[in-house]
Amino acid sequence: RLEEFLKKEVDLKLSTLPDFEERVIDFSEVEQLMNSINTIPAPCAPVINPQAPNAATGTSLRVCWGLFSDDTVECYQLCYKPVSNERRSDEQAEHTLKVKETYCTIINLLPNTQYEFWVSALNAAGISPPSERAVYVTAPSPPTIKSKKIRSCENAAVVCWESRDINPVDSYMVEL
């Protein structure tokens, strides 16, 4: 029976025309609601702190910064590079880290070396201008004592050492 039914031609003309209403939809309330939603602006530039005492080892630095506004921040982008008078491209490489907090400890650095740091804040609206740049310095490596050159007598001793740092060290403190 189905086969016979499918063979027949069916006339699907509607006897009455549908009666559609013409409606005008008022979107003014929706538009007002959309305009009232506060969009988040891109954050202001963070302020990077100067290097704090005891914030460095021979191979690491702790860098801190802050915001002086109530901006919404999802994360920070910390950039740094070694400060050098020479223009070697491999040593002048910029490094970038994404950080959630307002501080970061950077490791695997060279001893007794200056590094330039700057930071930007990020949120859904975009990225802030970078902070001003701050220079931090890693601590020098401990010197190597030349044990074969040590001499002593009853009232005096001579101790010799050499620095393992590329950059000159300002001073040494000898403890007895």
Helices and strands as residue ranges (DSSP letters): H 2-7, H 28-36, E 47-48, E 61-66, E 75-82, E 95-99, E 103-106, E 114-123, E 126-127, E 134-137, E 144-145, G 147-149, E 151-152, E 157-158, E 161-162
